[in-house]
């Protein structure tokens, strides 16, 4: 097989966001656009490139197969030694991380736009994960971006045609050098890892029922994302869950027109079905399988903030952590601080990092972090370096099997012990970039005024006193790297918080995220609706950013 060098032109804007480069499919389909970015990823590998092994796979969305073909040819031409590719180009994001770590490869290329819709008129994405299995940190993505700004050509081996539908090893010689493409089962290694981590026999007894306990009835919604194939194997084959309890489990290129984001709005089917009371638990996962939503009987909603805190409180039930010990907890900055309270009580170190799973990686690699979570429906541990939707669902089931309580009972016990962090997020999706910028500028100007600290802000009969306010920045405790401008924070004296941030995962326009949190230790408030408790703070937040005025929106697109 011969190698050719193709002349190309620079495309503006190939800057990876919170997690990889995400754009409309039509953008990636432009001549050389995908090739440029892939070449930049490989060039950024530097000395590690020649003879390296990389994992390649994606969430099954439209354009994954074409992108895999291009990656195989470009990798071959650039001297990569071996590619391990999921069958049909399919691998969940947690599975890519699993494979990178298991086979000790130099990294992996993940083809996904995560929870963004798929199809010819929707989104695609490419992300590079490093040899620790985690999303590339800022210094690597910045380097990739710099390379895209000056790229003049890329190398490819145009005659390579590999059938990625069959599990098979292909041994090729490209430009005189060996090049191997291993098409592997997309699920095997991930299932093996889950079986090492969790107590599958007790989860199976929970799900099948026993003489002392009726069957714990679950409903799983894969939203036609990649988790379908993992769900069928793990929950269907291994744990004996019947087909009717697993819905939307065929991965589809357009997710069946669904928005594969597991929240109360986009997983409304699941929520409505579980609301009728037949099921004890509902769970949904996003397009690439790293996000999860957990609900209890009658659709009792577990916020991601509470979910990770409950897991933290009961982590020692899970066999994996019995072996490794509990090294530390962490959450992203906008995530509610419920896990901090568990950490304080258990005397475990707890970290706050900017939004983005990549910020947890160093702490895990340094042996200081076992469990972390984000308000954006991400939960995970140091078993890999990505958040992991199915892992989170299995963790809940392992804990429920041991505690023998309903999800609602577990949450209420938790609040009695730790108090309740009420949390909500308002998303204003697809705003004009200028409008969103005006909101952020408005808040930033106000909070930078030295007199803002100490200001009393009121709404209804509630008054909140500003303690601190800033544009959040973070210094990584392991390598000292600094991330600035990670979200505007207004921190009140009573511990309540308002945070404004622009999403880094959209493919066009701007999405404003407003995060609002307050803490209550009074048990009479625990059963109240979060929207009711947080209404005054939300009112203050909307006013402070003049959101209605600048965006023209009377209501957010999604409320979580
Ligand atoms: C990605 C990151 C997450 C992060 C989220 C934030 O999620 O992996 O760690 O919390 O983005 O998204 P935004 O910038 O839109 O608020 P995913 O699931 O899209 O990969």
Boltz pocket constraint, residues with backbone or C-beta under 6 A from the ligand:
constraints:
  - pocket:
      binder: B
      contacts: [[A, 18], [A, 19], [A, 113], [A, 114], [A, 115], [A, 286], [A, 290], [A, 291], [A, 332], [A, 355], [A, 356], [A, 357], [A, 358], [A, 374], [A, 376], [A, 378], [A, 502], [A, 503], [A, 504], [A, 505], [A, 506], [A, 513]]
      max_distance: 6.0
